[in-house]
Amino acid sequence: MNAGLALRRSRGNGSYAGRVGSVPSPRLVVLRGNSGSGKSSVARAVRAAYGRGLAIVGQDNVRREILREHDVVGGVNIGLIDTIARYSLAQGYHVVLEGILTAGRYGPMLRALRRDHPSNSAFFYLDVSFKETLRRHQTRPLRSEVSGEQMREWYRRLDLLPGAYETVISEASPLEATVRQVLRESGLTGGTSTPAG
């Protein structure tokens, strides 16, 4: 077994702690925006550009795939997203947290993450009009499960977190330019750092 990936049983509390290396200052990148705004595409492209050592924590994956939970106030997924992000950061991984992550429901969790990582976090909001959101939705597999009417119900125009610390990226920004901006502003331009070896 690769020693870098080996999990060891911690004494006393029954939890597991991973030995994954020593990234001096793991970065937290949060990508928010409406459905179809390109968050998942940007997250994947950021990881492809950066390389190993970067974890993607996707709201849809946690809420819909792991928990199969509706997006509700006080949902279990909120705490699980927080736990996965914090654990990954503590183990030396950079984290890209992406999702709609509405300010009303997820704001307290996101603010706490930022409070606990004040010098190494970067927040971005992908601002896409409803018309463009709907157009992009028609190209996705999810279109057979989610109607245009549902998309309109979910749509929140500039659902920014309080504090004016999110960088707003408009729909006019091509994927490549958005990825470069995220890498640059988050401090991830240094290239591959591989806590997992």
Helices and strands as residue ranges (DSSP letters): E 7-9, E 16-18, E 28-33, H 39-50, E 54-58, H 59-60, I 61-66, H 76-90, E 94-99, H 103-116, E 121-127, H 130-137, G 141-144, H 148-154, E 166-170, H 175-186
